[in-house]
């Protein structure tokens, strides 16, 4: 399952899960014991469930982000390899009659021509 959160949404959920909700649960539980507030365990269990759910959303978003980054890096590497292959080819000029036809040859084509002319 792919989940994509904006950076701002991710940061807000992270703050909720790591700071605000746990602190709120602890505060309510402590005050419930001191002042007799109702349903202390139920409130804390609910907050814990919400934190767990939001944490999973964060995990899925991170996983999607890193998968997309990996795909993007693979595309960049492929493009760089193609550029290198083009740069590594040697320009050769062929004469056909009175015309000159420039053409780029790969290393394999150059070796093939050398083999043909050395025979």
C-alpha positions in Angstrom: 0.0 0.0 0.0 1.4 3.4 -1.0 0.9 6.4 1.2 2.3 9.7 0.4 2.3 12.5 3.0 3.6 16.0 2.5 6.6 17.0 4.6 4.4 19.2 6.7 1.8 16.5 7.3 4.6 14.0 8.2 6.1 16.4 10.7 2.7 17.1 12.3 1.9 13.4 12.7 5.4 12.8 14.1 4.9 15.5 16.7 1.5 14.1 17.6 2.9 10.5 18.0 6.1 11.2 19.7 5.2 14.2 22.0 1.7 15.5 22.3 -0.4 12.3 22.5 1.9 10.3 24.8 2.2 13.4 27.1 -1.6 13.9 27.0 -2.2 10.3 27.9 0.2 10.4 30.8 -1.3 13.7 32.1 -4.8 12.4 31.9 -3.9 9.1 33.6 -2.1 10.8 36.4 -4.9 13.4 36.9 -7.5 10.7 36.8 -5.8 8.9 39.6 -5.4 12.1 41.7 -8.8 13.7 41.0 -10.9 10.7 40.1 -11.5 11.4 36.4 -13.5 8.7 34.7 -12.3 6.0 32.3 -8.6 6.6 32.7 -7.5 3.3 31.3 -9.9 3.6 28.4 -8.7 7.1 27.5 -5.0 6.0 27.6 -5.8 2.9 25.5 -7.5 5.0 22.9 -4.6 7.4 22.8 -2.2 4.5 22.4 -4.3 3.0 19.6 -4.3 6.4 17.8 -0.5 6.7 18.2 0.0 3.2 16.8 -2.2 3.9 13.8 -0.6 7.2 13.0 2.9 5.6 13.4 1.9 3.0 10.8 0.8 5.8 8.4 4.2 7.4 8.9 6.0 4.2 8.2 4.1 3.6 5.0 4.8 7.1 3.9 8.5 6.7 4.6 8.6 3.5 2.7 6.8 5.0 -0.3 9.2 8.0 -0.2 12.4 5.8 -0.2 11.0 3.5 -2.9 10.3 6.5 -5.1 13.8 8.0 -4.3 15.4 4.6 -5.3 13.5 4.5 -8.6 14.6 8.1 -9.3 18.2 7.4 -8.6 18.1 4.3 -10.8 16.8 6.5 -13.7 19.5 9.1 -13.1 22.2 6.3 -13.2 20.8 4.9 -16.4 20.8 8.4 -18.0 24.4 9.0 -16.9 25.4 5.6 -18.3 23.8 6.4 -21.6 25.6 9.8 -21.7 28.9 8.1 -20.9 28.4 5.6 -23.7 27.8 8.5 -26.1 30.8 10.4 -24.9 33.0 7.3 -25.1 32.2 6.8 -28.8 34.8 8.1 -31.2 33.8 10.4 -34.1 34.9 9.1 -37.5 34.5 10.7 -40.9 33.7 8.6 -43.9 34.3 9.8 -47.4 31.6 8.8 -49.9 32.5 10.3 -53.3 33.1 14.0 -52.6 30.9 14.0 -49.5 32.1 13.5 -45.9 29.7 11.8 -43.6 30.5 12.2 -39.9 29.4 9.3 -37.7 30.1 8.2 -34.1 31.3 4.7 -33.7 31.3 2.6 -30.5 34.4 0.8 -29.2 33.1 -2.5 -30.6 32.6 -1.0 -34.1 36.1 0.5 -34.0 37.6 -2.8 -33.0 35.7 -4.5 -35.8 37.0 -2.1 -38.4 40.6 -2.5 -37.1 40.2 -6.3 -37.4 38.9 -5.9 -41.0 41.8 -3.6 -42.1 44.5 -5.7 -40.3 43.5 -8.8 -42.2 
